[in-house]
């Protein structure tokens, strides 16, 4: 009669701490890619590794050998599969470390009210432009990238590097403008580029009225650490996309709140 060895279940205090820390790191990584296509791949890799641990503990030699091959190259596979996400994450960590310190010092010396006033001054031209485009039913797609990946955006964009202003945004999306077809990318408090061709989402459960503009707005937030405002050309309705999800027909008060939080 065969016996099973469950000695791996004997846990000490540091073992529990180790498991909790790993679970926390995995949860943070999942939050980073949640709502993107990479999330499904991430869950698949975790499932395979957990299955490997189970079959190894149960001494199932054949499955252990097969799944062990995946586990042996786990780190390399993760780097290959998630190369864009890993690169973006490392760049964000390095870039935002000093940025967050600067924000903290700003609030410490000038107060929260002054910091909010400064932020409102940055987003007011964007909100004003959206109000105008809603009235005239001018289609628009504005992307807010936390990190401006030149390799991703500049390949299909016209580089502007311009100051954010209501008139500039209106001029870009005006129907006779040569730059109106595509997205505007805002990053580092500047209009970095216009007329950007972005990847569209592969989701199949979206409303039938969603055109390429809405699908591109969702798609760019799946593939990058970005948010997007979409102004519908047919209805003037304003939508807001983040992490592959979209809020439809939002008010300008909601838009201001979302931009204050994310931009």
N, C-alpha and C positions, 0 to 999 in steps of 0.2 A: 504494500500500500504506500503510495507516494505521500510525502508530507510537504507542506509549503513553508518557506522561510519568510516570516514577516518581521524579521529583526530590524528592517529599515524603518519600521514605524516607531521605534524607541527614540523619543525626542527629548533633548535637554532644553534648557532655557535658551542657550545660544542657537540651537537648531531652530527653535520657534522664531527667534529674532531674525535669523537668516531667511526663513521662509517669508516672514512678514515684509522684510526689506525687498526681497525679490518680487513679491506680489505688488508692492507699492511701485517699484520701477516699471513693471509690466503694465500696471494701470496707467501710469503717466505716459508711457510710450503709446498705449492704445488711445489715450486722449489726444495725443499729437496727431494720430492718423485717422481718428474717428470720422466717419462720414466719407472717407475716401476709398478707392478701390484697394489700396494697400491694406486696409483694415481686414478684409477677408483673407488676404494672403497671410497676414500676421496671425490670425486665429487658426488658420490651417497649419502653420508651422508649430504653434503651441500645442495643438491637438496631437500632431505626430510625435512631438517630444514626450508628452505625457503618456501616450500610448506605449512609446519605447520604454519608459520607466516601469510601466505596469507589466509588460511582457518580460522584461528583464528580471523583475522581482519574482515572477511566476515561473522562471526558468524555461520559457518557451523559446528554444534555441533558434529555430528557423526565423521566426518573426524578429527576434532580438538581433540576429545577424543582418536582416534586411533593413530594419529601422535604424540599426546602429550606423549604417553607412550614411544615412541622413544626418544623424547626430554628430558624426565625426567631422562633417564639413558644415556644421550648423552656422558658425560665425561667418565663414566665407559665403555661404548661401544667402545669409541675411544681408551682407554687404552688397552682393550682386543684385539681389531682388530689390532691396530698398536703397540703392545707391543715391537716388535723388533725395529721398527723405533723410538719410543719414547726413548727406552733404548740407542740406538745408538746416537740419537741426544743429549741427556743429557751427555753422555760420551764424545762426540766430543766437546761440549761447555766447559766442565770442563777441558778437556785435551788441547784443542787448545787455550784457553785463555792465558795461560802462554807461549805457543809456539809462538803465534803471537807477543807477546811482545818481546820475544827473537829475532825473525826475525827483528822486527823494530829496536831494539838496534843494531843488527848486521849491518844493512844497514846504520844506523846513524853513527856508529863509523868507519866502514870499507868501506863504499861506495857501491853503486849499482854494480859497476864493479867487486868488490871483491866477493860480494854475488853471482853474476852470475857465476863467475869462480868456486866458491865452489860448486854450484849446477851442473855445467857441469862435474866436477870431479866425482860426484856421479852417473850421468847417462851415462857417457862414457862407462863403462864396459858393461852396458846393451845394448847400441847401437852397440858396437863392437860384442857382442855375437849374436845379431840379424842379423848383416851382415854376420857373419860366418854361421849361421843356414840357412839363405836365400840361400847362395851359395850351401850348401850341401843338401838343401831341408829337413831339420830336423824339424819335427813338434814340436811346443812349445806353451805353454800358460803361460804367466807371468802376475800375478795379483798384482796391487799396491793398498794396502788397507790403507786408511787414518787412520783407527783404526783397530788394530788386535784383532778381536773378537775370543778369545780362544775357546769359546763354539762352535762357528760356524766352524772354520777352523781345530782345532786340532783333532776333532772327526774322521776325515777321512784323516789325513795327517801324514807325518813323520816330526817331529820337528827337525830343523837344527840350527836355530839361528846363521847363518854364515855370514861372511863379503861378500858383493856384489863383485863378480869378474867374468870376462869373462870366465875363465876356469871352475869355479864352475858351472856356468849356462850351458856351453857346455857339461860338464860331466853329469849333471842331465838329459839333454834331449837326450843324445847320445842313439841310439836305443838299445844297449845292457845293458844300465843302468837299475837296478831294480826300479829306481825312475822316469823313463822317462814318464810313463803312468799316466798322471794327470797334475795338475797345480803347479807352484811355486808361493808362496805368499811372496811379499816383503813389509815390513812395518818397520817404525822406522829405516830406513837406513840399514836394514839387510834382508838376506834371511831367513825368519822366518820358512818356512816349504815347503815341496815338496811332490809330488805324491798325491796332494789333489783332491778328488772327489767332484766336485761342482754341484749345481743344474743347470739344463739346462733351457733355456727360453721356455715359452709356446707360443711364437708368431708363427702364422701360415703363415705369409707372407714373410718368409725369402727365399733367393735363394736356389734352389734345391741342389747346390753343397756344402752347409754348412753342415759340419759333427758335431759330438759331441763336438769337440774342439771349434769351432766357437759358437755353441749354449751355451756351458758352459761359454765362455767368455762374451757373452751377458747376460746370466742368473745371473752371479755373480754381474754384475754392476746394475742389476735391484733390487737385494735383499740387496745389501750392498753399502756403500759409497766407491766405488772402481772403478778403471779403469783397462783395460786389453790389453795386446799385444798378438795377435795370429799370429803365423807363420804357414802357410799352408804346410803340408807335401807333397801335390801333386804338387803345383806350386811354393812354396817358397814365395808366396805373403804375405805381412805383413798387418795386419788389426789392428785397434785400436777401442776398445769398451769403451763407457762411457754412464752412465744413460740409459742403454738399447738400445742405438743406436751404430751403427758401421760404421767406415770409412774403406773402402777397398782399397787395393793396394796403400798404402801411401809410400812416399819416405822417406829416412833417414833424410832429412832436416825437413820434416813435423813431423817425429817421435821425433826428438830432440826438436822441438818447442812445441809439445804436452806434452812431459815429463817435459820440463822446466816450463810449465804452471801448470800441475796437480801434479807432483811428488814433 
